[in-house]
Amino acid sequence: MERSNQHQSDRKQAKRPPRRPYRRPQISNSALFESLALACADTGPLCVGAPPS
């Protein structure tokens, strides 16, 4: 019984909707990745120090 209760609590936590909507960040991230890729091609080693986000 205890194990089944723990699994139920885990499922409830997993079902909680994320605070940030996923669709919008993906679009903005794709644009950021493109700009970062271009910036990395220009800056070179400086890109390594920049955060991936």
MIGU-7808 format. One record per residue: residue number from 1; x, y, z of N, C-alpha, C in turn. Coordinates in Angstrom, 3 decimals. Layout:
% MIGU-7808
rec k=NUM, n_c1=X, n_c2=Y, n_c3=Z, ca_c1=X, ca_c2=Y, ca_c3=Z, c_c1=X, c_c2=Y, c_c3=Z
...
//
This chain:
% MIGU-7808
rec k=1, n_c1=0.839, n_c2=-1.212, n_c3=0.000, ca_c1=0.000, ca_c2=0.000, ca_c3=0.000, c_c1=0.873, c_c2=1.263, c_c3=0.000
rec k=2, n_c1=1.947, n_c2=1.250, n_c3=0.797, ca_c1=2.783, ca_c2=2.453, ca_c3=0.884, c_c1=3.409, c_c2=2.778, c_c3=-0.474
rec k=3, n_c1=3.888, n_c2=1.731, n_c3=-1.159, ca_c1=4.539, ca_c2=1.978, ca_c3=-2.449, c_c1=3.549, c_c2=2.579, c_c3=-3.448
rec k=4, n_c1=2.324, n_c2=2.034, n_c3=-3.489, ca_c1=1.338, ca_c2=2.559, ca_c3=-4.443, c_c1=1.036, c_c2=4.021, c_c3=-4.119
rec k=5, n_c1=0.975, n_c2=4.371, n_c3=-2.836, ca_c1=0.714, ca_c2=5.769, ca_c3=-2.471, c_c1=1.848, c_c2=6.672, c_c3=-2.947
rec k=6, n_c1=3.087, n_c2=6.201, n_c3=-2.822, ca_c1=4.226, ca_c2=7.009, ca_c3=-3.278, c_c1=4.143, c_c2=7.223, c_c3=-4.783
rec k=7, n_c1=3.790, n_c2=6.167, n_c3=-5.534, ca_c1=3.684, ca_c2=6.309, ca_c3=-6.988, c_c1=2.601, c_c2=7.322, c_c3=-7.347
rec k=8, n_c1=1.482, n_c2=7.290, n_c3=-6.627, ca_c1=0.410, ca_c2=8.238, ca_c3=-6.917, c_c1=0.882, c_c2=9.666, c_c3=-6.669
rec k=9, n_c1=1.619, n_c2=9.886, n_c3=-5.581, ca_c1=2.096, ca_c2=11.237, ca_c3=-5.291, c_c1=3.070, c_c2=11.689, c_c3=-6.383
rec k=10, n_c1=3.923, n_c2=10.785, n_c3=-6.880, ca_c1=4.856, ca_c2=11.151, ca_c3=-7.951, c_c1=4.087, c_c2=11.525, c_c3=-9.210
rec k=11, n_c1=3.034, n_c2=10.769, n_c3=-9.518, ca_c1=2.263, ca_c2=11.071, ca_c3=-10.727, c_c1=1.608, c_c2=12.441, c_c3=-10.595
rec k=12, n_c1=1.086, n_c2=12.768, n_c3=-9.423, ca_c1=0.446, ca_c2=14.076, ca_c3=-9.231, c_c1=1.458, c_c2=15.187, c_c3=-9.482
rec k=13, n_c1=2.679, n_c2=15.044, n_c3=-8.982, ca_c1=3.707, ca_c2=16.067, ca_c3=-9.197, c_c1=4.043, c_c2=16.181, c_c3=-10.678
rec k=14, n_c1=4.098, n_c2=15.045, n_c3=-11.372, ca_c1=4.453, ca_c2=15.063, ca_c3=-12.793, c_c1=3.337, c_c2=15.708, c_c3=-13.611
rec k=15, n_c1=2.090, n_c2=15.558, n_c3=-13.153, ca_c1=0.965, ca_c2=16.102, ca_c3=-13.920, c_c1=0.853, c_c2=17.615, c_c3=-13.761
rec k=16, n_c1=1.542, n_c2=18.194, n_c3=-12.782, ca_c1=1.454, ca_c2=19.645, ca_c3=-12.594, c_c1=1.942, c_c2=20.359, c_c3=-13.851
rec k=17, n_c1=1.185, n_c2=21.308, n_c3=-14.367, ca_c1=1.598, ca_c2=22.029, ca_c3=-15.582, c_c1=2.793, c_c2=22.925, c_c3=-15.284
rec k=18, n_c1=3.732, n_c2=23.062, n_c3=-16.208, ca_c1=4.895, ca_c2=23.923, ca_c3=-16.002, c_c1=4.483, c_c2=25.387, c_c3=-15.917
rec k=19, n_c1=5.230, n_c2=26.171, n_c3=-15.159, ca_c1=4.881, ca_c2=27.582, ca_c3=-15.007, c_c1=5.004, c_c2=28.299, c_c3=-16.346
rec k=20, n_c1=6.034, n_c2=27.998, n_c3=-17.110, ca_c1=6.224, ca_c2=28.662, ca_c3=-18.400, c_c1=5.653, c_c2=27.788, c_c3=-19.516
rec k=21, n_c1=4.907, n_c2=28.371, n_c3=-20.439, ca_c1=4.419, ca_c2=27.603, ca_c3=-21.597, c_c1=5.588, c_c2=27.146, c_c3=-22.452
rec k=22, n_c1=5.492, n_c2=25.927, n_c3=-22.989, ca_c1=6.634, ca_c2=25.356, ca_c3=-23.709, c_c1=6.735, c_c2=25.870, c_c3=-25.138
rec k=23, n_c1=5.612, n_c2=26.182, n_c3=-25.766, ca_c1=5.656, ca_c2=26.522, ca_c3=-27.193, c_c1=6.425, c_c2=27.824, c_c3=-27.421
rec k=24, n_c1=6.120, n_c2=28.856, n_c3=-26.629, ca_c1=6.767, ca_c2=30.151, ca_c3=-26.850, c_c1=8.280, c_c2=30.073, c_c3=-26.647
rec k=25, n_c1=8.774, n_c2=29.494, n_c3=-25.531, ca_c1=10.224, ca_c2=29.416, ca_c3=-25.334, c_c1=10.935, c_c2=28.672, c_c3=-26.468
rec k=26, n_c1=10.307, n_c2=27.623, n_c3=-27.035, ca_c1=10.955, ca_c2=26.886, ca_c3=-28.117, c_c1=11.193, c_c2=27.802, c_c3=-29.314
rec k=27, n_c1=10.194, n_c2=28.612, n_c3=-29.663, ca_c1=10.333, ca_c2=29.507, ca_c3=-30.817, c_c1=11.427, c_c2=30.537, c_c3=-30.534
rec k=28, n_c1=11.382, n_c2=31.154, n_c3=-29.348, ca_c1=12.377, ca_c2=32.174, ca_c3=-29.024, c_c1=13.765, c_c2=31.539, c_c3=-28.940
rec k=29, n_c1=13.844, n_c2=30.329, n_c3=-28.377, ca_c1=15.132, ca_c2=29.653, ca_c3=-28.261, c_c1=15.716, c_c2=29.349, c_c3=-29.630
rec k=30, n_c1=14.869, n_c2=28.930, n_c3=-30.568, ca_c1=15.376, ca_c2=28.617, ca_c3=-31.904, c_c1=15.987, c_c2=29.870, c_c3=-32.524
rec k=31, n_c1=15.315, n_c2=31.002, n_c3=-32.358, ca_c1=15.849, ca_c2=32.264, ca_c3=-32.890, c_c1=17.148, c_c2=32.619, c_c3=-32.179
rec k=32, n_c1=17.183, n_c2=32.407, n_c3=-30.865, ca_c1=18.402, ca_c2=32.717, ca_c3=-30.114, c_c1=19.541, c_c2=31.809, c_c3=-30.567
rec k=33, n_c1=19.229, n_c2=30.528, n_c3=-30.804, ca_c1=20.275, ca_c2=29.600, ca_c3=-31.244, c_c1=20.853, c_c2=30.040, c_c3=-32.583
rec k=34, n_c1=19.983, n_c2=30.495, n_c3=-33.494, ca_c1=20.475, ca_c2=30.955, ca_c3=-34.793, c_c1=21.391, c_c2=32.166, c_c3=-34.617
rec k=35, n_c1=20.963, n_c2=33.133, n_c3=-33.806, ca_c1=21.781, ca_c2=34.327, ca_c3=-33.584, c_c1=23.080, c_c2=33.948, c_c3=-32.884
rec k=36, n_c1=23.004, n_c2=33.021, n_c3=-31.914, ca_c1=24.210, ca_c2=32.580, ca_c3=-31.212, c_c1=25.147, c_c2=31.873, c_c3=-32.174
rec k=37, n_c1=24.595, n_c2=31.053, n_c3=-33.071, ca_c1=25.442, ca_c2=30.333, ca_c3=-34.021, c_c1=26.201, c_c2=31.318, c_c3=-34.895
rec k=38, n_c1=25.504, n_c2=32.366, n_c3=-35.356, ca_c1=26.169, ca_c2=33.378, ca_c3=-36.181, c_c1=27.212, c_c2=34.122, c_c3=-35.350
rec k=39, n_c1=26.852, n_c2=34.470, n_c3=-34.111, ca_c1=27.791, ca_c2=35.189, ca_c3=-33.252, c_c1=29.008, c_c2=34.312, c_c3=-32.961
rec k=40, n_c1=28.779, n_c2=33.010, n_c3=-32.756, ca_c1=29.888, ca_c2=32.104, ca_c3=-32.456, c_c1=30.835, c_c2=32.031, c_c3=-33.654
rec k=41, n_c1=30.281, n_c2=32.014, n_c3=-34.869, ca_c1=31.118, ca_c2=31.947, ca_c3=-36.062, c_c1=32.006, c_c2=33.189, c_c3=-36.133
rec k=42, n_c1=31.485, n_c2=34.328, n_c3=-35.677, ca_c1=32.262, ca_c2=35.578, ca_c3=-35.749, c_c1=33.238, c_c2=35.689, c_c3=-34.577
rec k=43, n_c1=32.742, n_c2=35.423, n_c3=-33.355, ca_c1=33.576, ca_c2=35.636, ca_c3=-32.167, c_c1=34.568, c_c2=34.488, c_c3=-31.978
rec k=44, n_c1=34.164, n_c2=33.263, n_c3=-32.289, ca_c1=35.070, ca_c2=32.128, ca_c3=-32.143, c_c1=35.182, c_c2=31.677, c_c3=-30.697
rec k=45, n_c1=36.360, n_c2=31.798, n_c3=-30.065, ca_c1=36.565, ca_c2=31.272, ca_c3=-28.711, c_c1=35.685, c_c2=31.958, c_c3=-27.680
rec k=46, n_c1=35.248, n_c2=33.185, n_c3=-27.953, ca_c1=34.405, ca_c2=33.881, ca_c3=-26.987, c_c1=33.099, c_c2=33.128, c_c3=-26.766
rec k=47, n_c1=32.642, n_c2=32.375, n_c3=-27.782, ca_c1=31.376, ca_c2=31.664, ca_c3=-27.674, c_c1=31.444, c_c2=30.614, c_c3=-26.564
rec k=48, n_c1=32.624, n_c2=30.044, n_c3=-26.322, ca_c1=32.750, ca_c2=29.005, ca_c3=-25.298, c_c1=32.405, c_c2=29.571, c_c3=-23.925
rec k=49, n_c1=32.766, n_c2=30.828, n_c3=-23.688, ca_c1=32.495, ca_c2=31.429, ca_c3=-22.385, c_c1=31.045, c_c2=31.835, c_c3=-22.235
rec k=50, n_c1=30.318, n_c2=31.966, n_c3=-23.345, ca_c1=28.929, ca_c2=32.404, ca_c3=-23.268, c_c1=28.030, c_c2=31.241, c_c3=-22.842
rec k=51, n_c1=26.993, n_c2=31.500, n_c3=-22.044, ca_c1=26.073, ca_c2=30.438, ca_c3=-21.618, c_c1=25.257, c_c2=29.923, c_c3=-22.793
rec k=52, n_c1=24.926, n_c2=28.612, n_c3=-22.824, ca_c1=24.156, ca_c2=28.044, ca_c3=-23.938, c_c1=22.768, c_c2=28.641, c_c3=-24.035
rec k=53, n_c1=22.223, n_c2=29.113, n_c3=-22.906, ca_c1=20.886, ca_c2=29.682, ca_c3=-22.936, c_c1=20.944, c_c2=31.078, c_c3=-23.539
//
